[in-house]
Amino acid sequence: MKRLTTYSILTSSDDKEEQHMKEVEAIFSKIYGLVNYLCVYDISYVDKYHSKIIKPKYEYNELHNFEEILEKTDFKNGIDIFLDDEDTLVFIVYGQGYKYQDEYSLVTTKITVSTIGKFEAFAEFLKI
């Protein structure tokens, strides 16, 4: 996957976190500039504990409603944004910390956004 921000929110210092947030805002603006296609949001937990107990779910919604989808997750520690190998938009959302089997982890949700119907690759429109 190709990271769309310079740094991960998890490894950012205060000054890098500010840059990360500005980059995320710029990406959000670019997404709102795209055609508001109907999309499938594949929502799955990828952290060790939650991935075992919560099954992935799919939601159908318009592209411009992506922030509503993100708000349904635990995003206490921020998000990272990627394009996968098929130029599909991927959000990795980091929530609160927890301890499971003597290991500390964060609630981590992966949201993959796929358009329904004919649509050019996100990379072309995001000019990345």
MIMAR-144448 format. One record per residue (C-alpha): residue in one letter; x, y, z. Coordinates in steps of 0.05 Angstrom, whole numbers, padded with zeros to 5 digits, always signed. Each point is the difference from the previous one (the first is absolute). Example, Ala and Ser with C-alpha at 12.3 -4.5 7.8 and 13.67 -1.06 7.14 Angstrom:
2
a+00246-00090+00156
s+00027+00069-00013
This chain:
128
m+00000+00000+00000
k+00022+00071-00014
r-00005+00048+00059
l-00033+00066-00020
t+00029+00039+00059
t+00073+00011+00014
y-00002-00031+00069
s-00044-00049+00038
i-00041+00033+00054
l+00028-00053+00048
t+00073+00021-00010
s-00010+00074-00004
s+00032+00050+00047
d-00040+00064+00015
d+00027+00037-00061
k-00009-00061-00045
e-00070-00011+00028
e-00019+00070-00022
q+00026-00014-00070
h-00037-00067-00001
m-00065+00035+00019
k+00009+00052-00055
e+00013-00056-00051
v-00062-00038+00023
e-00042+00063-00008
a+00028+00010-00070
i-00017-00072-00019
f-00071+00008+00028
s-00008+00063-00043
k+00023-00039-00061
i-00050-00055+00015
y-00056+00051+00005
g+00021+00025-00069
l-00013-00068-00031
v-00066-00022-00030
n-00046-00024+00056
y-00004-00073-00022
l-00035-00054+00038
c+00052-00041+00037
v+00009-00064+00039
y+00035+00011+00066
d+00034-00064+00024
i+00009+00010+00075
s+00042-00050+00038
y+00040-00001+00065
v+00072-00018-00010
d+00026+00002+00071
k+00013-00067+00035
y-00061-00002+00046
h-00056+00033-00039
s+00017-00035-00065
k-00017-00066+00035
i-00067+00021+00030
i-00030+00050-00050
k-00014-00021-00071
p+00013+00048-00058
k-00060+00039-00023
y-00018+00036-00064
e-00037+00065-00007
y-00026+00032-00063
n+00004+00075+00001
e+00021+00059-00043
l+00074+00018-00005
h-00011+00068+00032
n-00028-00033+00062
f+00068-00031+00017
e+00008+00043+00062
e-00066-00027+00027
i+00028-00071-00009
l+00065+00020+00035
e-00039+00031+00058
k-00033-00067+00014
t+00068-00028+00019
d+00045+00012+00060
f+00049+00052-00028
k+00029+00025+00066
n+00072-00006-00025
g-00011+00023-00072
i+00000-00028-00070
d+00049-00017-00055
i-00021+00001-00074
f+00026-00045-00055
l-00012-00023-00071
d+00005-00075-00007
d+00029-00037-00060
e-00066+00008-00038
d-00002+00075+00015
t-00056-00011+00049
l-00005+00051+00057
v+00016-00030+00068
f-00007+00032+00068
i+00035-00030+00060
v-00034+00026+00063
y+00034-00003+00068
g-00043-00001+00062
q+00010-00007+00074
g+00053-00045+00031
y-00013-00066+00034
k+00038-00059+00028
y-00013-00071-00027
q+00041-00061+00017
d+00052+00043+00034
e+00010+00043-00062
y-00019+00073-00007
s-00036+00018-00065
l-00047+00051-00030
v-00069-00013-00028
t+00017+00002-00074
t-00052+00003-00056
k+00013-00006-00074
i-00050+00033-00046
t+00007-00014-00074
v-00040+00044-00047
s-00020-00030-00067
t-00044+00036-00050
i-00059-00035-00032
g+00000+00004-00075
k+00051+00030-00047
f+00048+00047+00034
e+00071+00019-00014
a+00053-00016+00051
f+00001+00044+00062
a+00074+00014-00012
e-00014+00036-00065
f-00051+00046+00032
l+00039+00011+00064
k+00061+00016-00043
i+00047-00039+00045
